[in-house]
Amino acid sequence: MSDEPQSASTDNTTRSVQFGWAWLLGWGVAATVLIGVLSLYLQPTFLVTLASQVWACF
């Protein structure tokens, strides 16, 4: 390691990498939540319960 100060281009590269990881993590979390919600629609009892709850609102 050298005692030279970091240049602006190094800081920008580091921020780009951090932003890239945050972007990737955000899409990963969104995809996981979406898959979880959509998997509930494969369970008939969930659909009947959901329909009953929606119908009870009217």
C-alpha positions in Angstrom: 0.0 0.0 0.0 1.3 3.5 -0.8 0.7 6.6 1.1 -0.5 8.4 -2.0 -4.0 9.9 -1.9 -6.6 8.2 -4.0 -7.5 9.8 -7.2 -11.0 10.9 -8.2 -11.3 8.1 -10.8 -10.6 5.5 -8.1 -13.4 7.0 -6.0 -15.8 7.0 -8.9 -15.0 3.4 -9.7 -15.5 2.3 -6.1 -18.9 4.1 -6.0 -19.9 2.5 -9.3 -19.1 -0.9 -8.0 -21.0 -0.2 -4.7 -24.0 1.1 -6.7 -23.9 -2.0 -8.9 -24.0 -4.3 -5.9 -26.9 -2.3 -4.4 -28.8 -2.4 -7.7 -28.2 -6.1 -8.0 -29.3 -6.7 -4.4 -32.4 -4.7 -4.9 -33.5 -6.6 -8.0 -32.7 -9.9 -6.2 -34.9 -9.0 -3.3 -37.7 -7.8 -5.6 -37.6 -11.0 -7.6 -37.6 -13.1 -4.4 -40.7 -11.3 -3.1 -42.4 -11.6 -6.4 -41.8 -15.3 -6.6 -43.1 -15.7 -3.1 -46.3 -13.9 -3.8 -46.9 -15.7 -7.1 -46.3 -19.0 -5.5 -49.2 -18.4 -3.1 -51.5 -18.4 -6.2 -50.7 -22.1 -6.7 -52.5 -23.0 -3.4 -56.2 -23.3 -3.9 -57.0 -22.7 -0.2 -55.2 -19.4 -0.3 -57.2 -18.3 -3.3 -60.5 -19.3 -1.7 -59.6 -17.4 1.5 -58.5 -14.4 -0.5 -61.7 -14.4 -2.5 -63.8 -14.6 0.7 -61.9 -11.7 2.3 -62.4 -9.5 -0.8 -66.0 -10.5 -1.0 -66.5 -9.6 2.7 -65.6 -6.0 1.9 -68.8 -5.5 -0.1 
